[in-house]
Amino acid sequence: MRTREQLDAVIKAYDVRGVVGEDIDAAFVRDTGAAFAHILRGEGESTVAVGYDMRPSSPELSQAFAEGVNSQGLDVIMVGLASTDELYFAAGQLGCAGAMFTASHNPAKYNGIKLCRAGAVPVGQATGLDAIKDMLVAGVPEWDGAQGSVAQRDVLEDYAKFLRSLVLLEDSRPLTVSVDAANGMGGHTVPAVFAGLPFDVRELYFELDGTFPNHEANPLDPKNLVDLQKFTVEQGADIGLAFDGDADRCFVVDELGQPVSPSAICALVAQRYLEKFPGATVIHNLITSKTVPELIAENGGKPVRTRVGHSFIKAQMAAENAVFGGEHSAHYYFQEFWNADSGMLAAMHVLAALGESDQPLSKLMAQYSRYEASGEINSTVADQQATTQAVLDAFAQRTESVDELDGVTVQLAGTKAWFNVRASNTEPLLRLNVEAPTKAEVDELVAEILGIIRA
């Protein structure tokens, strides 16, 4: 039995995640599976699809979870090795709940579980994780009925076929595409999805290896893009794609090896959806560039701003009937994909736009990058609230407006420059994002704000 404090460290706002052998083991995962199944049975659900990534611990943990689900009388469909968006596809297409064993971009010693209900509806703190926590503290109620069954089902080809039906790439001009799978699940899904398309795929680190022998599977960190940047130029590729460990996020570099801002990708994909669905709503989180809402409005769409985090985006997608949603962290969400995020589907939209254009990617993307940005800068602080207030006080005379949707977003008077300071939910960190018309303005603001935060 674990205490609530121990569980709080592992069962977080959006998922379950921790160090294998310390925070997470087979017994804990078995009980978590039983608790999740108990909740689902009470809601009339009967089946859970279970997938796992390439981490060494994933097969054993997913098996233990299946045993827990079966112990509550629910059936399990084991889809085996899968990307996270492939598991979401299974939950959507098969109309059942899902559990994905992955720690995404975290180092090899970690693992975790992303849970969803039928139709890939996310399970977060308020929609199931807190209830699971309560049961793990009190003990999961026994089920005295029949045990559930386990079936095996490979959904990779169905997943690939479904994605290819959403973005038609057969008539693209031939493209050379370099892909860094970071020894993660992109090495599993890219060959299946791109099979038969007019792409010459140059593979980098496609071997599935959850010890990440080449670099961390976290393309949000610039150091993990270096190999792809060099490889793309060496191969003479038209575009480079970098996936994270569970391949639900995709980063893009152009033919010059330069990273393309996820905000620019948001704007491009939003424009494509507004051509398909005129006047539609598009969600963007508050850290994305102002280019995104500007282009949505210019293309006749309705931009809706939301907090950072997939549970907020997915909820807003459903509430607003939005066709697409994007985050600065390279999570992209699609109504056509059960409002779930898919790095592969975002990559396919960029490939489609490039394949329809006679311009290189660097030129194509220039129209979607109107401002300069700092990227997210983290600082460890003793008092998040007091430090945030110190920043607000320092800029009080230059502030046009402040909103508190997620942290504080400050619009500076007389300029298009803005910044956001927000606290991490899980660590003693403040996260800073700055955007301005020029790099000099960004650098100056970053230096001034960090001078206050890190004083």
C-alpha positions, 0 to 999 in steps of 0.5 A: 500500500502506498501513501497519498504523498507517494502516489502524488509523485507518480500519478500526475496531472495528465498521466502516470510517470516515474522511475522503474523499480523505485516509483513504478513496478509490476505490482503498482501497475497491476493495481493501477490497471485494476483501479482503472478497470473498476472505474470503466466497468462502473461506466459500462465499458468492457474493453481496454486496448493496451500498447507500449513503447520500446523501453526495456520495462514496457512489455512486463509492465503492460502485461501486469496492467492487463492482468489488473484489468482482467481481474476486474472482468474487463477484456484487453486488446494488446496492440503491442509495440505502438506509438502513442498516437497509434494507441489513440487510433486504436481507442478511437477506431475500436471504440474502447478505452486505452492505456499506453506504456511510455515515458515519452521523452524522459530518460531510459530509467523512466516509464509511465502510462497515458490513459484514455477512454473510448474515442481517445478521450483523455483521462486526467486528474479530475476525470479519473486519475484522482479516483485511481489514486483514492483506490490505490490508497484504500485498496481496489474493490474485489470483483467476484465475477468472471475474469476478462480475456486477452486478445492480440491485435496489430493495428499498425497497417490500419493506422497508416491507412487511416492517416493516408486517407486524411492527408493525400500525398500520392500526388506530391512531387518527389521529396527526400525526407530525412527522419531522426526517430531517436531510437523511438517509436517513429522507427516503427511507424514511419516505414508503415505510413510512408510506404508507397509514397513518393518520398526517399526516406533517409533513416537516422536512429530507426533501431528501437532501443529504449536505452537511447544510445544516440541522444535523448528522444526529446527534440524540444531540447536543441542539442537533440536536433543537432544530428538531424540538422547535420544529416539533413544537409549532408543528405541533400534532403528537402525536409528533416523530421524529428520524433520524440520517444513515443512519436506523438510530437514531431519537430521539423528542420528545413533543407538548410538544417534550420529548425522550423518553429512549432508555431509556424507549423501550427499556422501552416496546418491551421491554414490548410484546415481552414481551406478545407473547413471555411470559418472553422474554429482553431485552438492555440495555446497562449505560448504560441506566436501571435502569428497563429491567431493572426493567420487564423483570423486572416484566413476566415477562421475563429482563433481560440486561446487556451492554457498549456497542456493536452487535457485543456486543449482536448477539452477546448477542442470538443467544447468549441468543435474545433478542427485543429489545435496546436501548442508551442511544444509541437503537440498538434491535435486534430478533430479528424483524429478524435481530437487527439494529438499526432506528430505523424499527422502534423508531419504529413500536412507539412509534407503535403504543403511542401509537395504542392509548392515549388519553393524550398521549405525555408522559403515556404515557412517564411510567411508563417514566421512574423516575429522572433521568439525566445523559446521556453526558458526555465529557472529554479526559484524559491517562491514562484508567486513572489518572483512572478509579482516582482516581474510584474512590478518591474514592468508595471509602467510599460504594461498595456495589459496582463492576463492570468489564463495560465501564469501571467501574460504581459502585453507591453505598451506601444509594441507587439512584444509580449512575455509569459511567466508561468509556474511549473505544476510539478517542479520549483520552476518558472517558465519564461517565453518572450516574443517581439518583432526583432531578435534584439528586442527579444534578447533585451527582454529576456536579459531583463526578465531573467535578471529579476527571476534569477536575482 
